[in-house]
Amino acid sequence: MSRVHPLPRADGSARPAAHGPRRAALIAAAAAMGGFLFGYDSSVINGAVEAVRDRFDVGSGTLAQVIAAALIGCALGAAVAGRIADRIGRIRCMRIAAVLFTASAIGSALPFALWDLALWRVIGGFGIGMASVIGPAYIAEVSPPAYRGRLASFQQAAIVIGIAVSQLVNWGILKLADGDQRGKLAGLEAWQWMLGVMVVPAVLYWLMSFVIPESPRFLISVRRTEEAKSVLREVEGQGIDADAWVHAIARAMDSEQKSTFKDLLGGRFGFLPIVWIGIGLSVFQQLVGINVIFYYSSSLWQSVGIDPTSSFLYSFTTSIINILGTVIAMLLVDRIGRKPLALIGSVGMAISLGLCAWAFSQRTGDGSTVHLVGGAAMTALLAAHAFVLFFALSWGVVVWVLLGEMFPGRIRVAALGTAAAVQWVANWAITVTFPSLSQWNLSGAYVLYTAFALLSIPFVLKWVPETKGKSLEDMG
């Protein structure tokens, strides 16, 4: 029996190692806890929207700004996460995000004014933005090439589970409060408990960061090569030539140069072409309107005549479909490749969004009397669920996988941070415009989302690279 090598913790201490794919999967799952918080925080506000509107007596426009405030923080967090991670390491960056999540949960649950709530959501958003960059980068850096796609999919799986759990928790709290978002529970209103419960997974994320190793690529960049070799043996298997791996990684990192925003510049259009492709992936992922479903689903279904209890049920079922689609993507991403999966999703989303646009064009009535007629209601429900399914089995997973592996090592974290920051800006744009668009013309909003789904097809065909089976050091 071969001797077991020690695996360094993030703080440099050693512990016995299990090795190979199973260990890599456990490490990826722990790192993806940031994705869980990402999904939870993004969706939990859905259950509190109407209570916040009533508590602070605000209109749809102001309410949308408060909901979207977190996305400003997300963009800022994503933009700086790369620099922070390259300076202090991926693990410490995760811990900072966990602290921000915790503070945001407490502050959001106990606001004394609307601006105070918005501020805490920005702080939580900053943590989400950091996690959205560090999670995929870290998982890509510790995952063997043969199943890196599946492990990178853990990030999106954690996001969709976080979304589903937040809705389930909201439902449970609402039941305890007799269906009243402003009902009192132990001195606080139900919506405050909804926002405050995030303290639990935030603390868990912080604790889990102490039981996973630092990225071998970061360790090599700060000349902790022996620790890097131990981590590589842990996730690649004890039989690998760790010295050769370290040499290949160091060479690919271009003399250990830290990635900065300046490294992303080049060519006639400002950024390097590969950076523009990453930005394009991020933008298309958001402009199809996926987050409308998760931020406004309850209000959306109520706006077309579905009662509040049923609207919550439909919102939760979309989360279950989201999880199912993500599992499908995890099974297929390393088998059929990233590009084919993205193309399947684009076609499916375009068709389902087009059906949603038609169905919403059939609604009748005004104000509280709005409803869908004939088969339009069933079409809207089925099409919305189909849209979530096609998104989840393709763009939901594929974009994060590609962003974690498509960039050269010299610019990986900085490029991923830039693409993620743009993604959050696009998310913000969709979030703040949907209330006004839906009041003006709900069907028209979905026609717009359909157009973006269609445009994503030629984008993938012409510009997106296939990264299936390639090592990170092959990305030149």
Residue pairs with C-beta under 8 A, 6 or more apart in sequence:
2 238
4 16
4 17
4 19
4 238
5 17
5 230
5 233
5 234
5 238
6 14
6 15
6 16
6 17
6 230
7 14
7 15
7 16
7 17
7 213
7 230
7 231
7 234
8 14
8 213
8 214
8 227
8 230
8 231
9 15
9 210
9 211
9 213
10 89
10 91
10 92
10 209
10 210
10 212
10 213
10 214
11 210
12 227
14 230
17 23
17 230
17 233
17 234
18 234
19 233
19 234
19 235
19 237
19 238
20 235
20 236
20 237
20 238
21 144
21 147
23 234
23 235
24 142
24 143
24 144
24 147
24 151
24 234
24 235
24 236
25 151
25 154
27 142
27 212
27 213
27 235
28 139
28 142
28 143
28 151
28 152
28 154
29 154
29 158
30 208
30 209
30 211
30 212
31 94
31 134
31 135
31 138
31 139
31 142
31 154
31 155
31 212
32 135
32 139
32 154
32 155
32 157
32 158
33 158
33 201
33 204
33 205
33 208
34 94
34 97
34 98
34 130
34 131
34 132
34 134
34 135
34 155
34 158
34 205
35 131
35 132
35 135
35 154
35 155
35 156
35 157
35 158
35 159
35 162
36 158
36 159
36 161
36 162
36 165
36 201
36 205
37 97
37 98
37 101
37 127
37 128
37 131
37 162
37 198
37 201
37 202
37 205
38 128
38 131
38 132
38 135
38 158
38 159
38 162
39 158
39 159
39 160
39 161
39 162
39 163
39 166
40 162
40 163
40 165
40 166
40 198
40 201
41 70
41 101
41 104
41 124
41 125
41 127
41 128
41 162
41 166
41 198
42 70
42 128
42 159
42 162
42 163
42 291
42 294
42 295
43 162
43 163
43 166
43 167
43 294
43 295
43 319
44 166
44 169
44 170
44 194
44 195
44 197
44 198
45 52
45 67
45 70
45 121
45 195
45 295
46 166
46 167
46 170
46 294
46 295
46 296
46 297
46 298
46 315
47 166
47 167
47 170
47 171
47 173
47 174
47 181
47 191
47 194
47 298
47 312
48 170
48 181
48 191
48 194
48 195
49 63
49 67
49 296
49 298
49 299
50 181
50 298
50 299
51 181
51 182
51 189
51 190
51 191
52 58
52 63
52 66
52 114
52 117
52 191
53 63
54 181
54 182
55 182
55 189
55 191
56 113
56 114
56 117
58 66
58 114
60 435
60 436
60 439
61 435
61 436
62 114
63 435
64 431
64 432
64 434
64 435
64 436
65 118
65 432
66 114
66 117
66 118
66 121
67 121
67 295
67 431
68 428
68 431
68 432
69 118
69 119
69 121
69 122
69 125
70 121
70 122
70 124
70 125
70 128
71 125
71 424
71 425
71 427
71 428
71 431
72 122
72 125
72 424
72 428
73 121
73 122
73 123
73 124
73 125
73 126
73 127
73 128
73 129
74 125
74 126
74 128
74 129
74 132
74 424
74 427
74 428
75 125
75 129
75 421
75 422
75 424
75 425
75 428
76 125
76 126
76 129
76 421
77 97
77 100
77 125
77 126
77 127
77 128
77 129
77 130
77 131
77 132
77 133
78 129
78 130
78 132
78 133
78 417
78 420
78 421
78 423
78 424
79 129
79 417
79 418
79 421
80 130
80 417
81 93
81 129
81 130
81 132
81 133
81 134
81 413
81 417
81 420
82 133
82 137
82 259
82 413
82 414
82 415
82 416
82 417
82 418
83 260
83 414
83 417
84 93
84 96
84 130
85 93
85 133
85 134
85 137
85 218
85 413
86 218
86 221
86 258
86 259
86 413
86 414
87 258
89 214
89 215
89 218
89 222
90 134
90 137
90 138
90 141
90 214
90 215
90 218
91 209
91 212
91 213
91 214
91 215
93 130
93 134
94 130
94 131
94 134
94 138
94 205
94 209
95 206
95 209
96 127
96 130
97 127
97 128
97 130
97 131
97 134
97 205
98 127
98 202
98 203
98 205
98 206
98 209
99 127
99 206
100 123
100 124
100 126
100 127
100 130
101 124
101 127
101 128
101 198
101 201
101 202
101 205
102 199
102 202
102 203
102 206
103 120
103 123
103 124
104 120
104 121
104 123
104 124
104 125
104 127
104 198
105 124
105 195
105 196
105 197
105 198
105 199
105 202
106 196
106 199
107 116
107 119
107 120
107 123
108 117
108 120
108 121
108 124
108 195
108 196
109 188
109 192
109 193
109 195
109 196
110 192
110 196
111 117
111 120
124 198
125 424
129 420
129 421
129 424
132 420
132 423
132 424
133 413
133 416
133 417
133 420
135 155
135 158
136 152
136 155
136 400
136 401
136 403
136 404
136 416
137 215
137 404
137 412
137 413
137 416
138 215
139 148
139 151
139 152
139 154
139 155
139 404
140 148
140 152
140 404
140 405
140 412
140 472
141 215
141 216
141 217
141 218
141 472
142 213
142 215
142 216
142 231
142 235
143 151
143 152
143 235
144 235
144 236
145 469
145 470
145 471
145 472
146 334
146 469
147 334
148 334
148 401
148 405
149 333
149 334
149 338
149 401
149 468
150 330
150 331
150 333
150 334
152 333
152 397
152 400
152 401
152 404
152 405
153 326
153 329
153 330
153 333
153 397
153 400
153 401
154 330
155 400
155 404
156 326
156 329
156 392
156 396
156 397
156 400
157 323
157 326
157 327
157 330
157 397
159 396
160 319
160 322
160 323
160 325
160 326
160 392
160 396
161 323
162 201
163 294
163 319
163 322
164 316
164 319
164 320
164 322
164 323
166 194
167 312
167 315
167 316
167 319
168 316
169 194
169 197
170 194
170 312
171 312
171 316
173 185
173 190
173 193
173 194
173 197
174 180
174 181
174 190
174 312
176 183
176 185
176 190
177 183
177 184
177 185
177 189
177 190
179 309
180 190
181 189
181 190
181 191
182 189
182 190
182 191
183 189
183 190
184 190
185 193
188 196
213 227
213 230
213 231
213 234
214 224
214 227
214 231
215 231
216 228
216 229
216 231
216 232
216 245
216 246
216 249
217 228
217 249
217 253
217 409
217 472
219 225
219 227
219 228
219 231
220 228
220 246
220 249
220 250
220 253
220 256
221 253
221 256
221 258
223 256
225 246
228 246
228 249
229 242
229 243
229 245
229 246
230 242
232 240
232 242
232 245
232 246
233 240
233 242
236 245
248 473
249 409
249 473
250 256
251 473
252 408
252 409
252 410
252 472
252 473
253 409
253 410
254 409
254 410
257 263
257 410
259 410
259 411
259 412
259 413
259 414
259 415
260 414
261 414
261 418
263 410
263 411
263 414
264 271
264 272
264 275
264 411
264 414
264 415
264 418
265 271
265 272
266 272
267 273
269 276
271 279
271 418
272 411
274 406
274 407
274 408
274 415
274 465
275 407
275 411
275 415
275 418
275 419
277 406
277 463
277 464
277 465
278 402
278 403
278 406
278 407
278 415
278 416
278 418
278 419
279 418
279 419
279 422
280 459
280 463
281 399
281 402
281 403
281 419
281 464
282 399
282 403
282 419
282 420
282 422
282 423
282 426
283 422
283 423
283 426
284 395
284 452
284 455
284 456
284 459
285 395
285 396
285 399
285 423
285 426
286 423
286 426
286 427
286 429
286 430
287 426
287 430
287 449
287 452
288 349
288 353
288 391
288 395
288 449
288 452
288 453
288 456
289 353
289 430
289 434
289 445
289 446
289 448
289 449
289 452
290 387
290 388
290 391
290 395
290 396
291 427
291 430
291 431
292 300
292 430
292 431
292 434
292 445
292 449
293 300
293 318
293 384
293 387
293 388
294 318
294 319
295 431
295 434
296 434
296 435
296 438
297 311
297 314
297 315
297 318
298 308
298 311
298 312
298 315
299 311
300 311
300 438
301 310
301 311
301 314
301 315
302 308
302 311
303 370
303 438
303 442
304 360
304 363
304 370
304 371
304 372
304 377
304 380
304 442
305 363
305 365
305 369
305 370
305 371
305 372
305 377
306 314
306 377
314 381
314 384
317 385
318 384
318 385
318 388
321 385
321 388
321 389
321 392
322 388
322 389
322 391
322 392
322 396
323 392
324 389
324 392
325 388
325 389
325 390
325 391
325 392
325 393
325 396
326 392
326 393
326 396
326 397
328 392
328 393
329 341
329 392
329 393
329 394
329 396
329 397
329 398
330 397
332 341
332 393
333 341
333 397
333 398
333 401
333 468
334 468
334 469
337 466
337 468
338 398
338 401
338 402
338 464
338 466
338 467
338 468
339 460
339 461
339 464
339 466
341 393
341 394
341 397
341 398
342 394
342 395
342 398
342 456
342 460
342 464
343 394
343 457
343 460
343 461
344 390
344 393
344 394
345 390
345 391
345 393
345 394
345 395
345 398
346 394
346 395
346 453
346 454
346 456
346 457
346 460
347 390
347 457
348 386
348 387
348 389
348 390
348 394
349 387
349 390
349 391
349 394
349 395
349 453
350 450
350 453
350 454
350 457
351 386
352 383
352 384
352 386
352 387
352 390
353 383
353 387
353 446
353 449
353 450
353 453
354 446
354 447
354 450
355 379
355 380
355 382
355 383
355 386
356 380
356 383
356 384
356 387
356 446
357 443
357 444
357 446
357 447
357 450
358 376
358 379
358 443
359 372
359 376
359 377
359 379
359 380
359 383
360 372
360 376
360 380
360 442
360 443
360 446
361 443
362 372
362 373
362 374
362 376
363 370
363 371
363 372
363 373
363 376
363 442
364 370
364 371
364 372
364 373
365 371
371 377
372 380
395 456
401 467
402 464
402 467
403 416
403 419
403 420
404 416
405 467
405 470
405 472
405 475
406 465
406 467
406 475
407 415
407 416
407 475
408 475
408 476
409 472
409 473
409 475
412 472
412 475
434 445
437 444
437 445
437 448
438 445
467 475
